[in-house]
C-alpha cells in the first residue's frame, strides 16, 4: 500500500471518518500523582494515592479472593474533577486493588477463559467504592498484604501522594474501542490495503487518532487499552461502556507494561450506582 496515493484517493473518506470520530468525543480529565514536600501531604478527604483510606468506622475493609486485605490505591474527590458527563460533582471515589489483580483478567480468547478471568467484577480482585458524603469516614489503618508480585511500591505506604487533576479535554474513542474499530475497518477492507494492516494502522493512528496519543491516566473518556479491548470478544459486557478510571504504572504502583480501566454502564452512572463495575486489563 502506497500511503501518499492512498491518502489522496481517500481524502474525502478520511475527512468523513475524522468528523465521525469527533462526533463521539467524551470529556476526560487527566491526572497525575505528585509527591508533596514533607508536612504538606494531602488531607484525608483530598484526591490522593496511597496512605490509609477514609472509611466508615468499624466497617470491614475490602479483601481479595484469598482473604487478604486489598491495597488502597486511589481516592478521587470528585469536586476536583468537574466537567465529566454523568459523574457526581462531589463525594469520594475510591479504588482498592488485590495483589493478584495484575495476574488476572488478561485473556482475550474465550475458550481459554477460566472462572475469575476477564472481566473482573467489583469485589473479585478490585473494589470500587463511592462515598457520596464524608460524614462518618475516619482514617483506617490496615496491613499491606504480602505477595510475590506486589501491585504497589514501598512509596505507597510511606505517605500520601497528592493527585493533581488536569484540564478537561475531549477524548475520541481509540481504535481498540468498539466505535473506533468500526471506523478503522472502513479502510481495512479496501483492496489497496491487502496484507498491509499494520502499515494502515500506523497511518490511521497518525492521521485520525494523533490527538489521543498523549492521553494517559484519566477519569472519564474512553478505556484506552494498549493492544486489545476484550469487550470485542465478550460482547455481553459491552454494556460497560463508560470509563470511570484509566490508569497504568506510576510512582507508587508497580504495574509494568499494563493498562487498567474501570468501567460502568451508562444507566448505573446516571443513577449513581457504583456496585456493578468491571475492570479490564491489557498488556504489551
N, C-alpha and C positions, 0 to 999 in steps of 0.2 A: 504494500500500500504506500503510495507516494503522498505524503502529508499535504504538501502545497497544493497539489491537484485536487486532493480530496476536500481540502478547506475551501477552495474556490468553487468546486462543483456543488457543495452542500452548504454554501454560505447562508442561504435563506433558512434551511432546516436547522442549522446551528443557532441562528438568531431566534427561531421559534422555541427551540429547546431551552435556550437561556431564559427566555421570558416565562416558560413553563416552570422552570426551577425557581425563579424569583417569585412566582405566584404561590409557592409552597413555603415561603420563609416563615420561621418561627423565632421569636425573641429568645436569646440566651444571655446569661451573664457569666463571663469568665471569672475564675477566681484563682488565687494562689495562697499558699501558706507562708507566712513571714515570721521568722523568729525575732521577737522584740527584745529590746535590751532588758537586762536584769531589773526586776522591780516594776516592769511595765507590761506584765503579761495580761492577756485579755481576761475580762471578768467571767464569772461563772456562766452568765447568760449571753455572752458575746459569741459571734461567729468565730470558731476556732477548730484546731486539730489537736487531739491528744489531751492529756490531763485526765482528771476524774469527771464523770458525767454529772450534769444536773438531773436528778432523778427523784421520782416520788419516794418520800420517806418510807422505809420498811417494805418497799416493793422489790421483788427479786429482779436482779439484772439479767439481761439475755444470756443464754448459754447455747453452745453449739450442739451438734448431734452426738458428741462424745460426753456431754455433760459439763464441759469446761466453759469458763467464762469467755464470752466473746470480747474482742478488743474494741474499746470505744475509740472511734476514728474521727468522725466529723460531727460538728454541730453548726448548723446554719441558722442564724437569727434572720428570719425572712424579712424583717424590716429593712435589712441591708440589701435585699435582692428584689426590689420593686420593679415593675415593668414586665413581669413574666406572665403570659396568658394563663389564667386559671389558678395560679399559685396564690395561697393566702399572703396577705401583706404583713402578717405578724405571726408570732409563735416560733417554736424551735423545731427544726427538722434534724433528727439525729440518725447516724448510721453506725452500726456495730458490725464487725466482721469476725467470722470464725477463722481459726488458724488454718483450716483446710480449704478456705474459700478459693485460694489460688490454685488448688489442685482439682477443683471440681468444675463441672459446667462448661468444659471447653469443646466437647464433641459437637460436630455439625452433621454427623452421619446417623440417621435414625436407627439403623439396625445395630449400631454399637452403643446406643443409649442404654444406661443402666438406671435403676432407681436411685434418685438423688442427683443424677446428672441434670444438665440443662433442661428446662430453665430452673434456676434456683429460686424457690419461693420464699417469701418472707418467713423467717424462722428456721430455714434449713441450715444455711451456712452464713447467713447475714440477718440483720434485723434493722428495719427502718421504723422509726417511731416519730410521730408528730405530737408535740405538746402545744395545744392552742393557747395555753396560759402558763406562766411560770410560777404562779402561786402554788406552794406546796412542794416545789422542787428544791432539793438540797444537794450539796456536793457529796457524792457517794464513792468512797474508795473501793477498789476491787483488785484482786491479784491478777497480774498479767499472765496469761496461760503460756506454758512452755510447749514448744513444738520443734520438730526438726527443721521445718521451713517456716519461719515466722513471717507474718504479713506486716510486722512493724519493725522499726529500728529502735535502738535504745532511746533516741531522742523523744519518742512519743510519750515515754513515761517521765522524762526528766522535767518537762514543763509544757505549758500550752503554747502552741503556735497560733498567732492571730491569722484569721482568714481575711484576705483583702478582696473585696468584690470589685470587678472592673465595670466598665460602661456597658450598658445594654447594647447588644449588636444583633443583627438579623442573620440567622443561620439557614442555609438551604440544606435539603436532605443530601447526605453523602451517597456516593454510588452504591455502597453496600446496603443502604436502607431501601425499603420496598419501592418507594416512589422514584428514587434515583436510579434504581436498577431498570425500571421501565424506560426511562429516558435514555440510558446507556444502550439498551437493547434495540432502540430505533436504528442506531448506527452499526451495532454489531452484526446485524443481519444483512447489511448491504454487500453486494457482490465484490466490491473492491477490497473489502476487509480480508476475506479469505481466512488464513490462519494467523493473521497479524493482530490478534485480540489484545496482546499486551502493548503493542505499539499504539493501537487505538485507545486503550485505557490511559496511557501516558498523555496522549494528545488531548483527549477529552478532559482529563484532570487539569491540565494547564489552561484549556480553552473555556471550559464551563464551570469548573469547580475551584478555580485558582484562589478565590477569596476565602475558601474554607480551610486552606492548608495550615493556617496558623492557629486555629481554634483548638485549645487543649482542654484543660479542666473547665467544666462549666455546669451551671444549673440551667434547666430548660433546654430549648432547642431540640436537637435530634441525638439519638445514640450515634456514636462515631467509631465503630469498630475498626481495628487495624486491617483485617482481611475479610471477615465473614460475619454477616448478621444472621445468626442461626434461625431467626424467625422465617427466613426464606425456606427452611426445611420443615419447621414445625408451625404450620400455618394457623393452628388453633390458638397460638399465642400472639397473633398479630393484633389482638385487641389491646395489648400493652404497647401503645403507640406513642405515649408521652414520656419524654426523657425527664426524669427528676434530677439525677446527678450523673455526670460522666467524669470519671477520674482514672488516674494511672499512677505510675511510680512518682513519688515526690519525696521531699525531705520529711522523714518520719514514717514513710511507708516503703516497704521493700517488695515491690511488685514488678520485677524486671520484665520488660517486653510484653506487658499486658495492659489491656484497657477494660474497665468495668463500666457498665451503665445500669442504673436502677430505673425501671420503667413502671408506668402505671397506665390504666385506661383513662380515656377522656372523661367518662362518666364519673369514675371514682375521684379523679382530681377535682372535677366540678363540685362534687358533693363532699369534699374534704374527708374522704375515706382513704386512709393510707395503709390499711392492713393487707390488701391484696395487691402486692407488687412483686416483681420478679427482677432478678439480676442476671444480665448476660455478660459473658466474659469472652475475650478474644485475645489472641497472642500471635506474635510473629513466628 
